[in-house]
Amino acid sequence: MTAQDCTAEEALDTLLMGNRRHVHGQPTHVQTISDRATLATTHTPIAAIVCCADARTTPEIIFDQAQGSLFTCAIAGNVVTDAVLGSLTYAATALQVPVIVILGHSCCGAVTAAVQGVTLPEPLAGLVAGICTGGHDDVDAAVAANVQAMVATVQAALDVPVIGAVHELATGTVTVV
């Protein structure tokens, strides 16, 4: 499946089916040598993902997708900065991704820092300041509030369906919020 031949709903269904395979330990995507040759000349991701830079949240793994299937922007706290928005604009216009997913995760250190008001050095302090906790002092609630705020930011800027989701690290499950 490529971006050009699927709808936002089909792309999201593909991601969630892949997540079910991941949760049950039944991944199907392994890169082969021939895949590398194809990827060198073709880039048709089915979705753009804004995720946290946390190494435990690799979208291709948690959605069980082949390399090249996702256009990923990883940044602490899945904050939509100008640079991330520029990347998403490229994904939406040049690559024609049918959907953008803002993916938060449980136990997020950046959101925890924002909730706790931890004093951080620059430029980390500026990045954490961009996290929208919704006034929650519970990290899980703040993660969901931040995802929803970032969805609203992207929806205001781009004419592409934007979905919010949260990855539960302990179970591997991704839930649409």
C-alpha angles and dihedrals in degrees: 000000000000134000091257096058104043138068126228090258093051091048092050091047089051091052094048093047088051090050090054089053089049093049091051094046094246106122117172104187120092121156117240131197091256090052089061092055091051093046091053090067105024133058115175108145118184094217144011115231127198106198140160117273087237108131091225094067105061104160097210089057101041091045093038093231130153121252108274094031096098133048101214130196109186119192132151110274091007087265116176104227125174089266092052091047089051090052091049090050088056091049092049098044108029099029096030096219108187096216141022120211123201104205122195125175141211119261092025110177094204093052090044089054090050093049093047094043092232115186108240134180121252134295089026092054090057092050094049089047087064091062113104109212095177088230091291120145091194109088095216092052090046091051090055092045091051091050091051092048091051090048089055091049093053094042089055091054106036137045096224127102110265122200128191122215140167126217114214104213097203095055102022090232120145115209124192110233 
